Amino acid sequence: MPEHRVTCITLSSGGSRHEHITHIGGAGWKITKEDAIARIDGKTDSFYVYDDRAQKGANVGVVREAGRAPFLRTHADGYWNDNLLSLPRC
């Protein structure tokens, strides 16, 4: 399964109380959140974020909470975290 390093994100603009990730991207590619979720769920691709300073990676996974649309979040060391939100904008 191909692995893709995520190096940037695109956030929703205005209108809602909280911004959310609409796209993720890397070197020469950018896809929608929905496409990323479908690829992760279908086990056709995997995505990760890498912190050069800490020399540590975190896998991107799909979070499903009752009453909310699925969303992307990183998972490392047994914990869900917000590494995606610290990335620069695409």
C-alpha positions as CSV (number, residue, x, y, z in Angstrom):
1,M,0.0,0.0,0.0
2,P,1.5,3.4,-1.0
3,E,2.3,5.8,1.9
4,H,2.0,9.5,1.4
5,R,3.7,12.2,3.6
6,V,1.2,15.0,4.3
7,T,3.0,18.3,4.4
8,C,0.1,20.8,4.2
9,I,-3.6,21.2,4.8
10,T,-6.5,23.4,3.6
11,L,-9.0,24.6,6.1
12,S,-12.7,25.5,5.5
13,S,-13.3,29.2,5.3
14,G,-15.7,31.2,7.4
15,G,-19.4,30.5,8.0
16,S,-18.9,27.8,10.7
17,R,-18.0,28.1,14.3
18,H,-14.9,25.9,13.8
19,E,-12.7,25.6,10.8
20,H,-12.1,22.0,9.6
21,I,-9.7,20.3,7.2
22,T,-11.0,20.1,3.7
23,H,-7.9,18.9,1.9
24,I,-4.5,17.4,2.6
25,G,-1.5,17.6,0.4
26,G,2.1,16.7,-0.1
27,A,4.9,17.0,-2.7
28,G,3.0,17.5,-6.0
29,W,-0.4,16.3,-4.8
30,K,-3.6,17.5,-3.0
31,I,-6.8,15.6,-2.3
32,T,-10.1,16.2,-0.5
33,K,-10.7,15.0,3.0
34,E,-13.4,12.7,1.6
35,D,-11.0,11.1,-0.9
36,A,-8.4,10.6,1.9
37,I,-11.0,8.9,4.1
38,A,-12.1,6.6,1.2
39,R,-8.5,5.6,0.5
40,I,-7.8,4.9,4.2
41,D,-11.0,3.0,4.7
42,G,-10.4,1.0,1.5
43,K,-6.8,0.3,2.5
44,T,-5.5,1.5,-0.8
45,D,-3.3,4.3,0.6
46,S,-2.0,5.4,3.9
47,F,-1.0,8.9,5.0
48,Y,1.4,10.2,7.7
49,V,2.8,13.4,9.1
50,Y,6.5,13.6,10.0
51,D,8.1,16.0,12.5
52,D,11.6,16.6,11.4
53,R,12.6,18.2,14.7
54,A,11.4,15.2,16.8
55,Q,12.3,12.7,14.1
56,K,8.9,11.1,14.6
57,G,6.0,10.2,12.4
58,A,2.3,9.9,13.1
59,N,-0.2,8.0,11.0
60,V,-3.3,9.8,9.7
61,G,-6.5,8.0,10.6
62,V,-10.3,8.5,10.4
63,V,-12.2,9.5,13.5
64,R,-15.9,8.8,13.7
65,E,-17.9,10.4,16.5
66,A,-21.7,10.1,17.0
67,G,-23.5,12.9,15.3
68,R,-20.5,14.2,13.3
69,A,-19.1,13.6,9.9
70,P,-15.9,11.5,9.8
71,F,-12.7,13.6,10.0
72,L,-9.0,13.1,9.8
73,R,-6.6,13.1,12.8
74,T,-3.1,11.8,13.4
75,H,-2.5,8.8,15.7
76,A,0.9,8.2,17.4
77,D,2.0,6.3,20.5
78,G,-1.5,5.1,21.1
79,Y,-3.1,8.5,21.2
80,W,-5.1,10.7,18.8
81,N,-3.5,14.1,18.4
82,D,-3.7,17.3,16.2
83,N,-0.5,17.1,14.3
84,L,-2.3,17.9,11.0
85,L,-3.4,21.3,12.3
86,S,0.2,22.4,12.9
87,L,1.0,21.9,9.2
88,P,1.3,24.9,6.9
89,R,-1.6,25.7,4.5
90,C,-1.5,24.3,1.0
